[in-house]
Amino acid sequence: HVLLFVVFPMLCAAATLFYMLDNPMAGNSGTSVSWWVLFLGVRQVLMFGLTRVGEVFWVEILALRSRLFNLAVGPYISLGVIQSQGWPYIVTFWAVLDFVFLYGNHRFPRHWLHWQDKLDLFNESNPVVGIVDNDTYMRLLVSCIFVGTAASLKRLFLAIFLGRRSVEHFGAQLEK
């Protein structure tokens, strides 16, 4: 549904801006509005979708349903992955995927299809200046990773603490 209702309309909007409206610039930034539409409405949405798929795979399938995962990584790491489910996982790994695919001072983060010359919307002909290699963007990504990891660790330590207290308090009743 995301492809149909978000990505495809954003691709159409970016193409309209680029090909029919002479690719207007976003203020004095040197970056076109069509590039921003692609960045926020297509590429970030795809990274979010990959993050959700990763959460289902790592948390729902491996950590919660696979005994082999618990044996391979140990109970604490397995519990940590389980406790990271939800917004901590999404915030952390969305930022990690952004670091991998959307951050840097080379051609790929600026234009995913930089190698082709058929569609100028997706290559160097669509101007972008100082966005994907910006220090503020890097700080935002690092902050997201820190906050998501901190929330996951808090959940892990709280689960261990409450689990031990439950065993101490109810342990005698459980042994009967």
Residue pairs with C-beta under 8 A, 6 or more apart in sequence:
2 45
2 49
6 41
6 45
7 41
7 42
7 45
7 46
9 41
10 37
10 38
10 41
10 42
10 45
11 38
11 42
13 34
13 37
13 41
14 34
14 35
14 37
14 38
14 41
14 42
14 121
15 34
15 121
17 23
17 24
17 32
17 33
17 34
17 37
18 32
18 34
18 120
18 121
18 126
19 121
23 32
23 33
23 34
23 126
23 127
24 32
24 33
24 34
25 31
25 32
25 33
25 127
26 32
26 33
26 36
29 129
29 130
29 131
30 127
30 128
30 129
30 130
31 127
31 128
31 129
31 130
31 131
32 126
32 127
32 128
34 121
34 126
35 126
35 127
35 128
35 131
38 121
38 122
38 126
39 102
39 131
43 101
43 102
43 112
44 98
44 102
47 94
47 97
47 98
47 101
47 102
48 90
48 94
50 97
51 89
51 90
51 93
51 94
51 97
52 90
54 89
54 93
55 85
55 89
55 90
55 93
58 81
58 89
59 81
59 82
59 84
59 85
59 89
60 85
62 69
62 81
63 69
63 70
63 78
63 81
63 82
64 82
69 78
70 78
73 81
76 156
76 160
79 156
79 159
79 160
80 152
80 153
80 156
83 152
83 155
83 156
83 159
84 92
84 148
84 151
84 152
84 155
84 156
87 148
87 151
88 147
88 148
88 149
88 151
88 152
88 155
89 148
89 152
90 148
91 144
91 145
91 147
91 148
91 151
92 144
92 145
92 148
92 149
92 152
93 148
94 144
95 140
95 141
95 142
95 144
95 145
95 148
96 145
98 141
99 141
101 108
101 109
101 112
102 109
102 132
103 109
103 132
103 133
103 137
103 138
103 141
104 132
104 133
105 132
105 133
107 114
107 124
108 114
109 132
109 133
110 124
110 128
110 131
110 132
111 122
111 123
111 124
111 126
111 128
112 122
113 119
113 122
113 123
114 122
114 123
114 124
115 123
116 122
116 123
117 123
120 126
131 137
167 174
